[in-house]
């Protein structure tokens, strides 16, 4: 496969992973890998994995930091153990698919903290809007802006508030 096809394939797979199409695939490989040495770069370690297995390794060079020097002592280890030793602490994991080892960002497994969102709602002239309802969509959580147009609301992880201008009963056409 030429470099252009490989890059296109990797970009598609990388974007798919970022869009949440994470594939939980594990390596079903009987290869035993040995990599020992100090000051080994991640790229050099991945090249060695390619040499000792039947896989090609794909990763985004702009995302994977290769400045970190590894002290590796991997002796007769499985692919999974080797990849964990190489990628540990980088924020990346891997997937195996169709003869490729694809380096992907790790999913965050730890629970996220709620977001405390504060803000100020103003009109076109920058004057505060008082009493504007601010809600978290799909929940009963809500608040309204105060005399200065500010609000504070706690949103569950991954959710953000919206404001409702329902208190404004007149169309704003007369300002044009």
RORODO-416231 format. One record per residue (C-alpha): z, y, x. Coordinates in Angstrom, 2 decimals, m for minus. Layout:
N
         Z         Y         X
         Z         Y         X
...
END
This chain:
176
         Z         Y         X
      0.00      0.00      0.00
     m0.92      3.36      1.51
      1.57      6.20      2.02
      0.29      8.23     m0.96
      0.72      5.32     m3.38
      4.15      4.57     m1.97
      5.24      8.20     m2.36
      3.89      8.38     m5.92
      5.68      5.14     m6.80
      8.91      6.38     m5.26
      8.73      9.75     m7.02
      8.19      8.01    m10.37
     11.13      5.68     m9.79
     13.34      8.48     m8.48
     12.57     10.73    m11.47
     13.12      7.81    m13.84
     16.56      7.28    m12.36
     17.39     10.97    m12.68
     16.39     10.87    m16.33
     18.97      8.24    m17.02
     16.70      5.21    m16.92
     19.06      3.65    m14.41
     18.28      0.01    m13.90
     21.23     m2.20    m13.11
     19.50     m4.58    m10.79
     21.19     m6.47     m8.04
     19.72     m8.08     m5.01
     19.03    m11.76     m5.42
     18.21    m12.28     m1.79
     19.31    m14.88      0.70
     18.56    m12.77      3.77
     21.32    m12.48      6.33
     21.29     m9.21      8.23
     22.77     m8.20     11.56
     22.91     m4.56     12.66
     25.35     m3.46     15.35
     25.55     m0.25     17.27
     27.15      3.16     17.48
     25.44      6.42     16.55
     22.90      4.64     14.35
     21.15      6.95     11.89
     20.78      5.95      8.26
     16.98      5.87      8.64
     17.21      3.60     11.68
     19.57      1.26      9.82
     17.20      1.15      6.82
     14.25      0.40      9.13
     16.24     m2.49     10.55
     16.86     m3.81      7.02
     13.09     m3.75      6.47
     12.53     m5.72      9.69
     15.09     m8.40      8.80
     14.10     m8.82      5.14
     10.92     m9.04      3.11
     11.63     m5.67      1.46
     10.24     m2.18      1.95
     12.83      0.57      1.69
     11.97      3.74     m0.27
     13.99      6.95     m0.37
     13.54     10.69     m0.73
     13.75     12.08      2.81
     14.78     15.53      1.56
     17.79     14.12     m0.33
     19.14     11.48      2.05
     21.04     13.17      4.90
     20.07     11.47      8.13
     22.30     13.59     10.36
     25.28     11.27      9.83
     25.71      8.85     12.72
     26.99      5.39     11.76
     28.99      2.92     13.79
     27.70     m0.32     12.30
     29.04     m3.77     12.87
     27.14     m5.82     10.31
     26.87     m9.43     11.44
     25.19    m12.11      9.33
     25.87    m10.16      6.11
     24.11    m10.24      2.74
     21.74     m7.48      1.70
     24.37     m6.10     m0.69
     27.10     m5.96      1.97
     24.69     m4.39      4.46
     23.46     m1.71      2.05
     27.04     m0.81      1.10
     27.89     m0.43      4.80
     24.88      1.82      5.39
     25.12      3.94      2.23
     28.92      4.10      1.88
     30.10      7.68      1.40
     26.60      9.14      1.09
     26.53      9.45     m2.71
     23.64      7.00     m2.82
     23.29      3.43     m3.95
     20.29      1.15     m4.13
     18.21     m0.97     m6.48
     15.95     m3.89     m5.69
     12.70     m4.14     m7.62
      9.39     m5.85     m6.96
      9.82     m6.17     m3.22
     11.29     m2.69     m2.76
     14.77     m1.44     m1.99
     14.96      1.92     m3.68
     17.66      4.36     m2.59
     18.98      6.22     m5.64
     21.79      8.68     m6.38
     24.98      6.89     m7.43
     26.04      7.22    m11.03
     29.37      8.93    m11.50
     31.73      6.24    m12.71
     34.84      8.39    m12.81
     35.65     10.17    m16.06
     34.72     13.81    m16.05
     37.19     16.54    m16.85
     36.68     18.68    m19.95
     34.96     22.02    m19.38
     36.87     25.20    m20.16
     34.11     27.62    m21.10
     34.75     31.34    m21.33
     32.27     34.03    m22.17
     31.51     37.33    m23.80
     29.04     37.87    m26.61
     27.43     41.30    m26.92
     24.62     42.94    m28.83
     21.43     44.37    m27.31
     23.27     47.53    m26.20
     26.03     45.54    m24.51
     28.63     46.27    m27.19
     31.05     43.41    m27.96
     30.44     41.29    m31.06
     33.77     40.61    m32.75
     34.45     37.48    m34.81
     31.40     35.47    m33.76
     32.05     31.76    m34.31
     31.75     29.63    m31.16
     31.66     25.87    m31.74
     31.09     22.62    m29.91
     28.16     20.91    m31.72
     29.10     17.65    m33.42
     32.84     18.34    m33.26
     35.37     20.32    m35.27
     36.30     22.34    m32.17
     35.71     26.04    m32.53
     36.96     29.54    m31.87
     35.76     33.09    m32.41
     35.27     36.12    m30.22
     38.09     38.66    m29.99
     38.00     42.49    m30.08
     36.25     42.61    m26.69
     33.71     39.91    m27.64
     35.24     37.31    m25.34
     36.13     33.70    m26.10
     37.55     30.61    m24.39
     36.96     27.05    m25.59
     37.49     23.57    m24.16
     34.38     21.40    m24.35
     34.24     17.62    m23.77
     32.41     16.51    m20.59
     28.67     17.11    m20.86
     28.91     19.31    m23.95
     28.57     23.06    m24.19
     29.41     25.54    m26.94
     26.99     27.40    m29.15
     27.60     30.64    m30.92
     26.86     31.23    m34.55
     25.95     34.72    m35.66
     26.80     33.92    m39.26
     29.14     36.91    m39.51
     26.16     39.26    m39.20
     24.95     39.53    m42.76
     22.17     42.09    m42.31
     18.85     41.46    m40.60
     18.53     43.36    m37.34
     15.08     44.75    m38.26
     16.25     48.36    m38.64
     16.86     48.71    m34.87
     13.16     48.42    m33.99
END
